[in-house]
Amino acid sequence: MTLINFSHPITEEQKAQIEAATGHTVQQILHIPAQFDHNAPFDQQAEALVDSVGLSKSEWQTTPIIVNLPSLAVIAAATLAELHGRMGYFPAVLRLRPVPNSMPPKFEVAEIINLQAVRDAARSKR
């Protein structure tokens, strides 16, 4: 499984939590920093961001992928739209949460959300 990380670095502990939650080995983590220029169109920057991952058309459609989305909601939305277009489905996404009372601040894996399953379930509400 490949983790595409558009956010803060993933720790070894978080990687182990992801593997425990999915039952799959994280074979690679692709850290792709998401820094957008607020004076330029976000759709074009999202395209360039996803281009920088470096996967082929075939790999986008066949590689098991989990995504740690960028923190800013609008960047995450544009990136997610770009990913869906390339993958043909919504990817699973990582949700981290702060560990209570940790010093310094520490984050743990809260859940992995299967966005395609969320989308499929929502279709029944049309």
C-alpha positions, 0 to 999 in steps of 0.5 A, a space after each residue: 500500500 502507498 501512503 500519499 502524504 500532503 501534510 505533516 510527516 508521518 511518524 513510525 508510530 502512525 505508520 504502525 497504526 495505519 498498518 494495524 487499521 488496514 491489515 496491509 503493509 505501508 510499502 512507501 510513503 510519498 511526502 508531497 508538501 502542499 504549499 499553495 499560492 493564494 494569488 493563483 488558481 487552486 485548480 491548477 495548483 492541485 493539478 501540479 501537486 498531484 502531478 508531482 506524486 509521479 505515478 503513471 496513469 496505470 499506477 493511479 488506477 491500480 495501486 492501493 492508496 491512502 491519502 493524508 490530505 492537505 490541512 486547508 479545506 479548499 486545497 484538500 477539496 481541489 486535490 481530492 477532485 484531481 485524485 478522483 479524476 485520475 483514480 476513477 474513485 475516491 481514495 481512502 483518507 487518513 484522519 489524525 487527531 491530537 493525543 490528549 495531554 501530550 507534551 509536546 503535541 502528538 497526533 495519532 491515527 483516528 480512522 481511515 475513511 473509505 470515501 468511496 463507501 461514503 459516496 456510494 452510501 450517499 447515492 441511496 439518499 438521492 
